[in-house]
Amino acid sequence: MEVVVRVFNPNKDREGVEAVERICEVGPRDKLSLFTDLRGDPVCRIRHSPTFLMLVAELGNEIVGMTRGCIKTVTCGKKAHKHGKNNQAADSTTAKPMPVYTKLAYILGLRVSPLYRRMGIGLKLVWAMEEWFRENGAEYSYIATENDNFASINLFTDKCGYSKFRTPSILVNPVYEHRVKTSSKVRIIKLDQRDAESLYRLKFSTTEFFPRDIDSVLNNNLSLGTFLAVPKDSYRPDMWPGPTQFLASPPHSWAVLSVWNCKDVFTLEVRGASRVKRVLAKTTRVVDRALPWLRLPSIPNFFRPFGFHFMYGLGGEGPEAVKMVRALCGFAHNLAKEKGCGAVVTEVSSREPLRLGVPHWKMLSCEEDLWCIKRLGEDYSDGSVGDWTKSPPEFSIFVDPREV
Ligand SMILES: CC(C)(COP(=O)(O)OP(=O)(O)OC[C@H]1O[C@@H](n2cnc3c(N)ncnc32)[C@H](O)[C@@H]1OP(=O)(O)O)[C@@H](O)C(=O)NCCC(=O)NCCS
């Protein structure tokens, strides 16, 4: 029998896809495994992207594998704005860097049933997805995988022509039973969506992976808001001058981030923990709940399905920007606690200076999330940027919450 790769049909494939998802663990088997529950919606992790597709691999009447993909336009580099006012050539000190955009595709949720591995099904799914990417004008395709997932790394690098590109860090902080105290010297202002969009476009549009449709990200129902931290004495919320003026004369330090509600999209669950570990974790919660003023770092119940919030669009400037980020993370923790989440997660460039302000547990985090990239076409790119896959990493990247 031949394996057929075709477009996912929500009316008849849902159960088959869920069955494969349930038995697939991502990564090696010798440690705790993380299972994802897509809550009956196999397309939930891509449906917020502007263009997306889900493919299944079928053997006879059985679904034996699947993959998802999406395409959007992002920043892949920057160039100097060539002309100043009155069409005068701007010199290099006054030239404002402008983003260079590219059409980028992303492959995620590739799964093959353990009973049918090493039969070329994974490869067939990736090839079919790449064909769809090309048909839709994508110039690059990328994937993210754990750096110890050798099956996935070999498949993409050895067999499909991807190269290792970036290694951002996924930082995970548990949500405690107690509220986190935020610095009394920092004021947190919630920006409305239009101000948030302007601030991001003015300040971060040249950051690589910045989505050109940032407005649809910020306007999405899953986006819980954009928050700005400033020194308490610099602004009152009613004195907020708007993003342009704010950036023209900013306080000595500031930071910004946005929060995305992944909890309403899918849940996670840790399996394989011993009874001793579970009891220990429960004890920390009981103590933290009884004595919240001690601010004990309790371990949430990760052993049943839990949701999380994702912090994205992290940025800031000034000597105390790290402190501002820490205050924002405390605020985000308390928001996640209110909404019943088990964790707050973010992903930042491995070179991001502001990561020092992001509280996280090393044992829950992933220091090197491996992103591999491939150039699908040669015809589109702006000459001044050339081949993005060959460019060195920058200090920051913009991780799109729609692709978490
Ligand atoms: C990764 C995965 C999709 C591969 O599916 P698959 O159908 O077995 O892959 P293929 O048979 O097409 O293998 C193609 C190539 O990938 C590499 N590969 C696949 N499985 C591998 C393994 N266990 N160890 C090392 N290399 C492996 C090999 O280069 C292989 O070619 P070869 O068989 O000629 O040596 C599958 O193992 C899986 O579902 N894993 C769990 C979920 C996961 O990790 N997904 C990836 C997240 S990005």
The ligand as an SDF file (V2000), in Angstrom:
LIG
                    3D

 48 50  0  0  0  0  0  0  0  0999 V2000
   10.8490   13.2370   13.2250 C   0  0  0  0  0  0  0  0  0  0  0  0
    9.8130   12.2950   12.5900 C   0  0  0  0  0  0  0  0  0  0  0  0
    8.6540   13.1060   12.0500 C   0  0  0  0  0  0  0  0  0  0  0  0
   10.4880   11.5510   11.4310 C   0  0  0  0  0  0  0  0  0  0  0  0
    9.4940   10.8170   10.7360 O   0  0  0  0  0  0  0  0  0  0  0  0
    9.8420    9.5500    9.8450 P   0  0  0  0  0  0  0  0  0  0  0  0
    8.6950    9.2480    8.9570 O   0  0  0  0  0  0  0  0  0  0  0  0
   10.3260    8.4480   10.7020 O   0  0  0  0  0  0  0  0  0  0  0  0
   11.0660   10.0830    8.9690 O   0  0  0  0  0  0  0  0  0  0  0  0
   11.5860    9.4880    7.6030 P   0  0  0  0  0  0  0  0  0  0  0  0
   11.3760    7.9960    7.5490 O   0  0  0  0  0  0  0  0  0  0  0  0
   11.0330   10.2550    6.4620 O   0  0  0  0  0  0  0  0  0  0  0  0
   13.1340    9.7500    7.7480 O   0  0  0  0  0  0  0  0  0  0  0  0
   13.8420   10.6000    6.8910 C   0  0  0  0  0  0  0  0  0  0  0  0
   15.2470   10.8270    7.4410 C   0  0  0  0  0  0  0  0  0  0  0  0
   15.1840   11.4920    8.6970 O   0  0  0  0  0  0  0  0  0  0  0  0
   16.2430   11.0300    9.5400 C   0  0  0  0  0  0  0  0  0  0  0  0
   15.6860   10.2930   10.6870 N   0  0  0  0  0  0  0  0  0  0  0  0
   14.3930    9.9550   10.8950 C   0  0  0  0  0  0  0  0  0  0  0  0
   14.2710    9.3320   12.0760 N   0  0  0  0  0  0  0  0  0  0  0  0
   15.4850    9.2740   12.6290 C   0  0  0  0  0  0  0  0  0  0  0  0
   15.9890    8.7540   13.8420 C   0  0  0  0  0  0  0  0  0  0  0  0
   15.1880    8.1560   14.7290 N   0  0  0  0  0  0  0  0  0  0  0  0
   17.3030    8.8960   14.1180 N   0  0  0  0  0  0  0  0  0  0  0  0
   18.1320    9.5030   13.2380 C   0  0  0  0  0  0  0  0  0  0  0  0
   17.7060   10.0060   12.0450 N   0  0  0  0  0  0  0  0  0  0  0  0
   16.4090    9.8840   11.7400 C   0  0  0  0  0  0  0  0  0  0  0  0
   17.0580   10.0900    8.6900 C   0  0  0  0  0  0  0  0  0  0  0  0
   18.0220   10.8740    8.0000 O   0  0  0  0  0  0  0  0  0  0  0  0
   16.0090    9.5800    7.7390 C   0  0  0  0  0  0  0  0  0  0  0  0
   16.5490    9.0650    6.5450 O   0  0  0  0  0  0  0  0  0  0  0  0
   17.0110    7.4980    6.4800 P   0  0  0  0  0  0  0  0  0  0  0  0
   15.8840    6.7150    7.0400 O   0  0  0  0  0  0  0  0  0  0  0  0
   17.2700    7.3070    5.0300 O   0  0  0  0  0  0  0  0  0  0  0  0
   18.2400    7.4110    7.3440 O   0  0  0  0  0  0  0  0  0  0  0  0
    9.3120   11.2410   13.6150 C   0  0  0  0  0  0  0  0  0  0  0  0
   10.4170   10.6370   14.2220 O   0  0  0  0  0  0  0  0  0  0  0  0
    8.4070   11.8020   14.6900 C   0  0  0  0  0  0  0  0  0  0  0  0
    7.1950   11.9130   14.5170 O   0  0  0  0  0  0  0  0  0  0  0  0
    8.9880   12.1610   15.8600 N   0  0  0  0  0  0  0  0  0  0  0  0
    8.2330   12.7010   16.9810 C   0  0  0  0  0  0  0  0  0  0  0  0
    7.7390   14.0960   16.7200 C   0  0  0  0  0  0  0  0  0  0  0  0
    8.8780   15.0450   16.3720 C   0  0  0  0  0  0  0  0  0  0  0  0
    9.9240   15.0510   16.9740 O   0  0  0  0  0  0  0  0  0  0  0  0
    8.6040   15.9070   15.3840 N   0  0  0  0  0  0  0  0  0  0  0  0
    9.5410   16.8850   14.8910 C   0  0  0  0  0  0  0  0  0  0  0  0
    9.2900   18.1740   15.5490 C   0  0  0  0  0  0  0  0  0  0  0  0
    9.9940   19.4730   14.5730 S   0  0  0  0  0  0  0  0  0  0  0  0
  1  2  1  0
  2  3  1  0
  2  4  1  0
  2 36  1  0
  4  5  1  0
  5  6  1  0
  6  7  2  0
  6  8  1  0
  6  9  1  0
  9 10  1  0
 10 11  2  0
 10 12  1  0
 10 13  1  0
 13 14  1  0
 14 15  1  0
 15 16  1  0
 15 30  1  0
 16 17  1  0
 17 18  1  0
 17 28  1  0
 18 19  1  0
 18 27  1  0
 19 20  2  0
 20 21  1  0
 21 22  1  0
 21 27  2  0
 22 23  1  0
 22 24  2  0
 24 25  1  0
 25 26  2  0
 26 27  1  0
 28 29  1  0
 28 30  1  0
 30 31  1  0
 31 32  1  0
 32 33  2  0
 32 34  1  0
 32 35  1  0
 36 37  1  0
 36 38  1  0
 38 39  2  0
 38 40  1  0
 40 41  1  0
 41 42  1  0
 42 43  1  0
 43 44  2  0
 43 45  1  0
 45 46  1  0
 46 47  1  0
 47 48  1  0
M  END
$$$$
